[in-house]
Amino acid sequence: MEVSLRSFDSSLVSCGRKFLALALAALLIFLPVSSSFAKPQIDGDAKRLSSLLAPAAPAKSPQKDVGKVAERMISILEILERSSRSSGPSPDSLLSKALEYRSDVGRWEAMIVTHSILTSWREAKAMGLFEDSGDFSRRIRKGRASGGEAVFEHVVPAETYPPASNQLANLRLVPVEKMRASETPLTTREAAFQDQLVKMIEERTEQAARRAYIKNTPKLPNQGPTNAMGETKADQERLWKEAAEKAGAEAVAQMPTIRVRGKMEATPSRKTGNRWRVRVYVENLSSHPTEVEAQVWLVGTTYKKRDSYLMSETTHTLRLRPGEGRMLDLYTKSESSYKGKADDHDELSKEERARSKVRYRGYAITVQHEQGLAAFTGSDQRMTGYVDPSLEPYPLHSMPRY
């Protein structure tokens, strides 16, 4: 009997191992191998969503029928819902990504439209309006109004504020029985929301006028590159001097409030000349003009020893008006420029050199004013630590330069 039990235990263990192996194999099949495979899908969803977020010209007369705007909203909600059910980004993240593709949507409009869309999506979820396929249905399956129908209506009626009667931001989703009765006065919250819609339309109008001005203003020959506002370097210098003169020398000399951030925008490719590209944005949040010096370090690490070295170090003098931001596009040298020296540092063999790769580590940025350090940051905690003022002289200064 004892022998047969041992034989039984042995068979059980063997079966258990086979089952575990099959389970692991199935898991590996269904799990994504790399996030890089999902990225094209995410970008595709964001681009499709961005086309639905194109701003509509403010209505010239009250548009009481919400049909066309509601169709756009439904298409948007379906994209968000399907993304939330898959391994894609959350609805708010996908919406934020989509808005990055829309340079014609201002900050205020982006904020209001995002709130309106996400509120409608949450209401649709709460009422059970999505089919198993992710398609939108008006039939309510959850909540007190279950069995009824949901409809879109204006938050602020078309007659009250006609310009917003064709805008996504002015839609809300409600059960039929909770629709606004005609001639119902605005609630306090709705009146406040109308003020936000007015600001959104004003922002849109100002942007359109600015773009028209830039488009229709004849450019002088050899005036050089311009910024997003159509200003040349000479224009920026002139406007800064005018702002500085108006503010006074004492104000200009004050320590400014600076916001700085960076992002690695591109890896080596034919398009970038086999270089890494990093974009840095420096913004003056002060109410007075200022002059600062931004210093940017781009850092790499060797293949084997993982020792850090400087790929690039640049300094930029920036004169910024109140609220003005300046964008810097910075590049490393070509990828091949670093490989030999980095491989020599690691003392790699011929075989190791054949498979070694140049590695970009990150960026560190300081913004210096005559009164002292105005801001600093890095691509991560370690890179930020490289420019921590408590560590002066910075560790970056002792790094080898390749």
KAZIGI-V779505 format. One line per field, one symbol per residue. phi: phi as a letter, one per 40 degrees, with the letter a starting at -180 (. if undefined). psi: psi as a letter, one per 30 degrees, with the letter a starting at -180 (. if undefined). burial: + if it has 16 or more other ideal C-beta (glycine too) atoms within 10 Angstrom, else -. Layout:
phi = ???
psi = ???
burial = ???
//
This chain:
phi = .ccccccccccccccccccccccccccccccccacccccdcccccccccccccdccddccadbcccdccccccccccccccccccbccccdccccccccccbccbccccdcccdcccccccccccccgcccccgccbcccbbgccdgcbbbcaccbddccaddccbbdccbabacdcbcccdgccccdccccccdccccccccccccccccccccccccccfcgcbcccgccdccccccccccccccgcccccccccbbbaaaccacdacccgfbcbbbbbbbccccbcabbbcbbbbbbbccbcfccaccaabbbcbbbcdgcbbbbbbbcccdccccdccccccfcccccccbcbcbccibbbbbbbcciccaaaacaccccccbcdcbcccddccccbb
psi = eeeeeeeeeeeeeeeeeeeeeeeeeeeeefkkekffefeeeeeeeeeeeeffgkkkkkkflkjejgeeeeeeeeeeeeeeeeeffagalleeeeeeeefffjfgjleeeeeeeeeeeeeeeeeeeefhfklfffkkkfkkflafgkfakklklkejlefeiefgfgkefgklkllefglkkkgklkleeeeeeeeeeeeeeeeeeeeeeeeeeeefjkkkkhflllafggkleeeeeeeeeeeeeeeleeeefkkljkkkllkjfklkleeghhlkkkkkkkkjglglllkljkkkkkklkleefhkklkekklkkkkjklkfklkkkjkkallefffeeeeeeefhkleeeeffllkkkealkkkjklffakellllfaeeeeffgkffgkkkfefgklk.
burial = -----------------------------------------+--++--++-++-+--++--++--+--++-+++-+++++++++---++-+--++-+++--+--++-+++-+++-+++-++-+++-+-++---+-+++-+----+--+-+-+++++++-++++++++++++++++----------+---+--++-++--++-++--+----------------------------+--++--++--+---++---+-+-+-+-----+---+-+++++-+-+++-+-+++++-++++++++++----+++++-----++++--+++-+-+++--+--++--++-++-+-------+-+-++++++++++----++++++---++-++------+-+--+--+
//
